[in-house]
Each structure stands twice: as C-alpha cells, then as structure tokens.
C-alpha cells in the first residue's frame, strides 16, 4: 500500500512542470548559469580595474625623486598633462584643486609628497606621503597598486641606505626582518580538506534538502486538500500511518535528489568549464577523503532528511491551501540556517554538549567524519538521537493525519 | 442494512466573528461550538434508495461524511450489517463507495491511472480491476477519454470518472453527495441510469440531492434534514400524507417550517 501511494505521488510530481523547473532546471541549469554569469562579470570587472591605466599627478615631486621614474616606467600608470594651463605650480599648491581633479575624473589619484622629503630622506626621518583618491567605489584598485609601488621604493631606499653603511645583502635581511616566521602545518591533507569541505557540505546540502522537501510536501499535503483529492484518500481503506509513510517517502526521495542534483550540477559545470581540472579536483577529494567517509557523511543526512520531510508534511497538511502552506514554510529556512551557522563558527568543535543540539550536531559530525578523526560513540549517538527525533516527528505526522480539526479545517 | 443511531457531531467555532454572526440566528451554536448534527437517526435497507433532503447547510454532507467514516461522530453509532463503522474503519471502508460534491481526482494522471490507483488502495486484484473497468467504461461511456489526463476533462467526464472511482471496488453500499450537481442533462441521465442499475442489483444507496425529480424517480424513502436534525423519515407517499400536500416540494418545506418530529427510529432508540 505504501509503495502504491509512493509511486503515484512520484508519478504526479514528475508530470508537474513546476517540479521539473524547481527540482531539475533550477539546480542543474538556471542556478549554475546565474551564479556563473555573476562570477564571470565580477571577475571581469576586477580584472578590468586591475588592468586599467591610472592617470596620476605627483605634487611637489623633485626631479630626483625615484617615485617619478618608477611611475613613469610602470605600465598601467599615465602622468596627467594639464593642457589648459601653462602654469603647473597653480595646480601644485592647492589641495582643493587636487580633489577637484580626482572628482572630475581628470586623474585617478594625486600623490602628495612633502616639500621637505629630500631633507627627511637625508636625515633618516620618516616622510608621510598622502594619496588623494576617491574610494567611494569599492572596486577601485588605486590604493592597492600605488601602495605596492611605494613598498618597492621603500625597500629600494632601505637597501641603498644600508649598502652605504657597508651592510652586506645577507645582513640587510637580518637587519630589516630580524625574525622570519616559517609556517609548518602538521595538519594532514585529509584533516585540512575535511574541515573546509565538511563545513561547506553541511551548509550547502542541509538547506538544499529542506528546499527539496518543501515543494513536494506542499503539493501532496495542502495541494491535495485544495484540489479535493484528500477526501477520496481519507475514505480509502488505508491507515493514516501508511498514508503518511507513502507521502513521506516521496518527500524524502525528492529532498535527497534535490541535494544530489546540486552536487551533480557542480560537478557537471565544473567539468564543462575546467574539464581536466574538475576531474582532478574530484579525484583528489575522493582520494583524500575516501569513499567510505563520504558515504558516512551522507548517511548522517538521512535522519535529518526524515525529520525535515515529516515536519514539512505536517505543516502542509495543516494548511488550508497551497498559499497558506508556503507562508508557513517561509520561516523554516531560518530554523535550519541558525544551527548551521553555529556549526561553522571558529572554535565550535564536536563534544557531548554540542552533540545534544539538533542539526548543529549533524553539521559538526559531518565535519569530524570528513576530517577522519572522529569518535564512533559520539557519531553513533548523534545519528541515533536524530533518528529517534525523526521517528517522533513521523508519529506526530501520522497523528496529525487522523485529526479532523487538521484535515477538515 | 445501514443503521444510523442518534449521531451527533460538533465543531469548535474558532472565528469570533462567525460566532457573533450566527449566534442569534442559529440554534445549533452552543457557546464556542457549532452542533452540526444533533441525534440524527435513520436506516437504509438492502436494495433501497434513501434520499437525504434539506436546505444548504442543513448537515447532509456531514451525515454522508460520517457514514463514509471520514468524520467520527461525537456520539451515536453508524452500523453496517450490525458492525460499528467507526470501530472497524478499514474493514468498513472497503465496502463503501463514497462520492461527495468536493471529491477530486488527480489531474496529472489519466482517467485509467486514477481508477487503477484507487483500485490498488482498495485491494482490487488486477483481473477484477480489468473486468470492472470494462463494465464501467461501457455503462458510463468513458472509452473516448479514459486514457487522457484528468486535467483535460469536462465537468461531465470528471464526474463519470469520479463515479467509477467510487464503485471500482464493487462496494456493498453506495453513498453519493449531490452526484448530478453541475452536470448537463445528458451527463445527469448517465449518472441516474447508473444509479438505477445499482439499485436493481440490490445495492443500498444513500444520496443527497436538491433535484426533486431525481428523488421521485429513484428514492424508495427520504429523510429530511433541517438544522442538523432528522425531521422526517419515510416514503414520499407517507410524507405527502403527513403534510397534506401532493407536491413533494411543498411537503418538504412544510416539514422544515413546522419542525414536525416524525422520526420513528429517533423515538424508539433510548437516549
């Protein structure tokens, strides 16, 4: 009987254009196309800004100032030539003029060097230069690019001065940076990848599981009520538990498929855009983490999917209509994201205290499993406790399906 | 035989506006509850057609839903051959063919798939399903649209499939709620002829309708429901004799307006 209900619900969902759009077209084509386009345009914009020729004006620079030569030699920088005025000094001395030049777009930046710079340099006094630019547009690369040049100049000047003082190249390194910290990471590749991927998998897959459950739940709960098909089902010789399990399995299937569809989509598009790279990345991930651990991580999702499915089915059958059900479902995503964010916070590690917090415990468990260093007892406890909670939710859904006050609202 | 013994059903009135709106007019509102059925009793013998008559909102659909086991009464009993329907729901449901005005079918399935689905839910074997489907296809004239999606059907086609759904498991009792509402003359005739055939086969039928011509054509007896109570149960002749009218419509209105208590079962059964 459960199989009959399950197969019929699946057939109906497959024939629904909305299901095809939400469950296949969106994760497989539309979302990747959308995110791909956004990423492409963002990357292009940053690239364009980095390659853009910046027009500049250096105020108060003497001929022997090395920054003038450095800017002139560097590609991507172009000195401003004031064709309307024959007096350069008119621009040189007024801060207001520099700001106007930047605002009007005549120059991208004005580098103001103190007139006393040569003296400061000679007497080993630190000189303060001011970079006037418009930072309202966060994409601007002026600061980054000019700062890079000034750092190079700083190094050169320091080097020249120390050479004059008869300091050798080897001593210069020890003098300028007496201590150099060398990173020695003892984390295994699996630990490192597991931590990063573990957090990501929970954060991506759990909300997707919920989203994948919501639409079919609304359709086979509130949708049945709205279309008047529920009554035919309620008078059939089928127990409420059979009815709930048949519908629940449909939601579980779509929820799981929806999450898997997202994973397949990522792999597919990765393969299309960076064929060899994607294959290598996937084989690296599987090689490092191991299929067993990946399978175990997915197994942790099972009780959560069961819980989500029973929850959304209960909400859906309570609602009078499709629209009402969708309104009830909206706040659910917050309930899922909050514990997931907690699990992603630095310093939050799986212990018995966190093992008691639903959803957060599963996210942390997935992270631990993928890291490869986990306590079977705590993982087993989380799976069983989440499964028991899911069973209670399923029993509640079956009880809900018996209540006239719910079914005939 | 179907026996309905003093069933009562009440729903909580959660909407305060509704409470205020109906409290003064409707005697069925008691505090925060709406007594949709109050000690309703009647019976239907084997091979008999019983018509449930009454104004809109009288409680006819609630009675039929209670008979179908979709609703459970707060008190009273529905007995099928002496077996309490609400204590043996799953067993009783296999023997009931229920069709209500709001019963829908699955729009993304074809007519045949809809019927096959319900046949499976009712435990009909494949061979029996094929046989019954062939018979119903011929009797209801469904051959031309049986394999089309339900969403493409006209109202008449939908009602024919809905009726076929209600009887695909060859039920022993038929309960129809306004089966011809919204149908044209031709479709109505198909439904009425089908009900006549069921009657001739000895299947007891309880159905509600507002079409008095259907009542005169099909019903052996009628039960008049008014404000959640059974006001009369008997044959049309008995009704006309009791009220002194020879027109059914006038007789029904007379019972409803005079609040004549003429239900023998209700009087016989101890409280």
Interface residues (C-beta under 8 A of the other chain):
Chain A: X1 X4 X5 X8 X11 X12 X15 X16 X227 X228 X229 X231 X232 X233 X234 X235 X236 X237 X238 X239 X404 X405 X408
Chain B: X12 X65 X68 X69 X70 X71 X72 X89 X90 X91 X93 X94 X96 X98 X100 X102 X103 X104 X105 X106 X107 X108 X109 X113 X117 X118 X120 X121 X122 X123 X165
